[in-house]
Structures are given as structure tokens and as C-alpha cells.
Amino acid sequence: MVVYYINAIKGLPRYYPQSFIDRIGTANINSVENSIVDNKYYSSTRGVESLFDAVASSIGVCDVNTYPGEAIYMLEHIASKDEKTRYPVNRYNPFDIKLLFSFLISDVDKGIDKSVISAKFHNTFAYMLQLAINIVRRDIQIDNVLFCGAIFQNKILMSLLIIYMREYNINLYYPSPFSIDNMNFSHNKLYEDK
């Protein structure tokens, strides 16, 4: 996913963190790059989960998911609770991830601790969602937002989103833990630590 994102983001130079190259190998990176050029590349993940996969691999936390959502869990698990900063975001196009990846890769190369990078990523992604919802609210009035998918069982992300949605007086619905298949949703209630 790292190779895919780096090659797919227009305006981002094809540059990989040295630690990523050392782990994955130049031959494997070149193979994926060639598959992308030949339109043979197929992602084994869907949607925004692939962004979490790419970030986890970029920082060396999880290169291969051995179970669904492993990269999401690993990023949540290592994130610093004290880090409150985030990466720059394009306020007019919040899901333009060029800035995110540029600064994240720079942090990896500077040797910034993985826990700090993971926290900054969580803070940034929650802020991106907040900006996107605000853009939608300019066009239509919404009172309810439903988030579904494995990433929304991430307590760090959901804690931030609950705060952001309260600022807008929006009711937030999201999956209860371990309930993706039967779609049980909680309303503004994080699950307890077990």
C-alpha cells in the first residue's frame, strides 16, 4: 500500500523512507511499481483501511496484515496519548493526502518515534473527517452522521470525532466493538476497556 500511495499521489515525489526500503527491498518495491504501471496492481484492502495499512507500513509497524484490521489496531495500540499535534491538511480538499504523506515520511526519516507519528496521523485523520463533514454541512443541513467500518472501532479516532461532532451539534453513530457483521451501532458511547 505504501508503494501504491506514493505512486498514486500526484505531485508527491516517489520517495520511500530508507527504513521501508531496508525492510521491503528494492526488488519488491520495483515489482509493485511495475505492476502499477501495467495496471495489474490489485489492493487487498478497501477504502480508507488501505490508508491505515500504508501508514502502518511506512512507519514500520505492520507490513502485512495477518488478520483483518491488524494495521489499524497496531497504529492505535502504539499511538502516544500525549501527542496533540497533527500534520498539515488542505482545508479546501481535506482528503488530499499529499501533505500527510510528505510530512509523515519526513518524520520517519528524521527518526521521530513511531508512537508520535501514529498519534499525529490519528489527529490528522480525525481533523480531515471534521473538515469534510463541515464542507458537506455548507451544502446540506445534517444532524446525524454514521461511521462504519473497522477503522471506526479505533478508540483514539472515535474519541476525537465525538469531540468534533459535538462542536457541530451532530449526532454521531458508529459500530459497537466487534459488531461490524451484524451492524449494531452505539450512539455517542465509547466501549469500555476490557
C-alpha positions as CSV (number, residue, x, y, z in Angstrom):
1,M,0.0,0.0,0.0
2,V,2.9,2.4,0.6
3,V,4.1,1.9,-2.9
4,Y,0.6,2.4,-4.3
5,Y,0.0,5.6,-2.3
6,I,3.4,7.1,-3.1
7,N,2.9,6.4,-6.8
8,A,-0.8,7.5,-6.9
9,I,-0.4,10.9,-5.2
10,K,0.1,13.4,-7.9
11,G,2.8,16.0,-7.1
12,L,4.4,13.8,-4.5
13,P,7.9,12.6,-5.5
14,R,8.5,8.9,-5.5
15,Y,10.4,8.7,-2.3
16,Y,10.3,5.9,0.3
17,P,11.7,6.1,3.8
18,Q,15.0,4.3,4.0
19,S,13.8,2.0,6.8
20,F,10.9,0.9,4.5
21,I,13.4,0.2,1.6
22,D,15.6,-1.8,4.0
23,R,12.6,-3.9,5.2
24,I,10.8,-4.5,1.9
25,G,13.7,-4.5,-0.5
26,T,14.2,-2.6,-3.7
27,A,13.3,-5.5,-5.9
28,N,9.9,-5.9,-4.2
29,I,9.2,-2.2,-4.5
30,N,10.2,-2.2,-8.2
31,S,7.9,-5.2,-8.8
32,V,4.9,-3.4,-7.3
33,E,5.8,-0.2,-9.2
34,N,5.9,-2.1,-12.4
35,S,2.5,-3.7,-11.6
36,I,1.0,-0.3,-11.1
37,V,2.4,0.9,-14.4
38,D,1.0,-2.2,-16.1
39,N,-2.4,-1.7,-14.4
40,K,-2.0,-5.1,-12.7
41,Y,-2.0,-3.8,-9.2
42,Y,-4.8,-5.1,-7.0
43,S,-5.3,-3.8,-3.5
44,S,-6.2,-6.5,-0.9
45,T,-7.8,-3.8,1.3
46,R,-10.6,-1.4,0.6
47,G,-11.3,2.2,1.2
48,V,-9.7,4.1,4.0
49,E,-8.4,1.0,5.6
50,S,-5.8,0.9,2.9
51,L,-4.6,4.4,4.1
52,F,-4.1,2.9,7.6
53,D,-2.2,0.0,6.0
54,A,0.1,2.4,4.2
55,V,0.8,4.5,7.2
56,A,1.5,1.4,9.4
57,S,3.9,0.0,6.8
58,S,5.5,3.4,6.3
59,I,6.5,3.7,9.9
60,G,7.4,0.0,10.3
61,V,4.6,-1.1,12.5
62,C,2.8,-3.6,10.2
63,D,3.9,-4.5,6.7
64,V,1.4,-7.4,6.2
65,N,-2.0,-7.8,7.9
66,T,-2.2,-11.3,9.3
67,Y,-5.8,-10.6,10.3
68,P,-8.4,-8.0,9.1
69,G,-7.7,-4.6,10.7
70,E,-4.3,-5.5,12.1
71,A,-2.6,-2.3,10.9
72,I,-5.5,-0.2,12.3
73,Y,-5.2,-1.9,15.7
74,M,-1.4,-1.6,15.7
75,L,-1.5,2.1,14.9
76,E,-4.0,2.6,17.7
77,H,-2.0,0.5,20.2
78,I,1.3,2.4,19.7
79,A,-0.1,5.9,19.5
80,S,1.2,8.4,22.1
81,K,-1.6,9.6,24.4
82,D,0.3,12.9,24.9
83,E,0.8,14.0,21.3
84,K,-1.7,16.6,20.3
85,T,-0.2,18.0,17.1
86,R,-1.2,17.0,13.5
87,Y,0.1,17.1,10.0
88,P,-0.9,20.0,7.7
89,V,-4.2,19.5,5.8
90,N,-5.6,21.1,2.7
91,R,-8.7,22.8,4.2
92,Y,-10.4,23.0,0.8
93,N,-9.8,19.4,-0.1
94,P,-9.4,17.5,3.2
95,F,-8.8,14.1,1.7
96,D,-5.9,15.3,-0.4
97,I,-3.3,13.2,1.4
98,K,-0.2,14.7,-0.3
99,L,0.7,16.8,2.7
100,L,0.0,14.0,5.1
101,F,2.4,11.6,3.4
102,S,5.1,14.2,2.7
103,F,5.3,15.2,6.4
104,L,4.8,11.6,7.7
105,I,7.7,10.3,5.5
106,S,9.8,13.2,6.6
107,D,9.1,12.3,10.3
108,V,10.1,8.7,9.6
109,D,13.4,9.8,8.0
110,K,14.1,12.1,10.9
111,G,13.7,9.2,13.3
112,I,10.7,10.6,15.1
113,D,9.3,7.9,17.4
114,K,6.6,5.7,15.9
115,S,4.2,6.5,18.7
116,V,4.4,10.2,18.0
117,I,3.9,9.6,14.2
118,S,0.9,7.3,14.9
119,A,-0.7,9.9,17.2
120,K,-0.1,12.7,14.7
121,F,-1.7,10.5,12.0
122,H,-4.8,9.8,14.1
123,N,-5.1,13.5,15.0
124,T,-4.8,14.5,11.3
125,F,-7.2,11.9,10.0
126,A,-9.9,12.9,12.5
127,Y,-9.4,16.5,11.6
128,M,-9.7,15.6,7.9
129,L,-13.0,14.0,8.6
130,Q,-14.1,17.0,10.6
131,L,-13.3,19.3,7.7
132,A,-15.1,17.1,5.2
133,I,-18.2,17.0,7.3
134,N,-18.1,20.8,7.6
135,I,-17.9,21.1,3.8
136,V,-21.0,18.9,3.4
137,R,-22.8,20.9,6.0
138,R,-22.3,24.0,3.9
139,D,-24.5,22.4,1.2
140,I,-27.0,20.5,3.2
141,Q,-28.1,20.6,6.9
142,I,-27.2,17.3,8.6
143,D,-28.0,16.3,12.2
144,N,-26.7,12.7,12.1
145,V,-23.5,11.1,10.9
146,L,-23.0,7.3,10.7
147,F,-19.4,6.0,10.5
148,C,-19.0,2.3,9.8
149,G,-16.0,0.1,9.1
150,A,-13.2,-1.3,11.1
151,I,-11.4,2.0,11.5
152,F,-14.3,3.4,13.4
153,Q,-13.7,0.8,16.2
154,N,-10.5,2.7,16.8
155,K,-11.0,4.4,20.2
156,I,-8.5,7.2,19.6
157,L,-10.2,8.2,16.3
158,M,-13.6,7.9,17.8
159,S,-12.7,9.9,20.8
160,L,-11.6,12.8,18.6
161,L,-14.6,12.5,16.3
162,I,-17.0,12.6,19.2
163,I,-15.5,15.9,20.3
164,Y,-15.6,17.3,16.8
165,M,-19.2,16.3,16.2
166,R,-20.3,17.9,19.4
167,E,-18.9,21.2,18.2
168,Y,-21.4,20.9,15.3
169,N,-24.3,19.5,17.4
170,I,-24.2,16.4,15.2
171,N,-25.4,13.0,16.5
172,L,-22.6,10.5,15.8
173,Y,-23.3,6.8,15.3
174,Y,-20.6,4.2,15.0
175,P,-20.1,0.5,15.3
176,S,-20.1,-1.1,18.8
177,P,-17.0,-3.2,19.2
178,F,-16.9,-6.5,17.3
179,S,-20.3,-5.8,15.7
180,I,-19.4,-5.0,12.1
181,D,-21.1,-8.0,10.7
182,N,-24.5,-7.5,12.5
183,M,-24.3,-3.7,12.3
184,N,-25.0,-2.9,16.0
185,F,-24.4,0.8,16.5
186,S,-23.7,2.9,19.6
187,H,-24.8,6.5,19.9
188,N,-22.1,8.7,21.4
189,K,-20.8,6.0,23.6
190,L,-17.3,4.6,23.5
191,Y,-16.9,1.0,24.6
192,E,-15.2,0.2,27.9
193,D,-11.6,-1.1,28.2
194,K,-11.7,-4.8,28.9
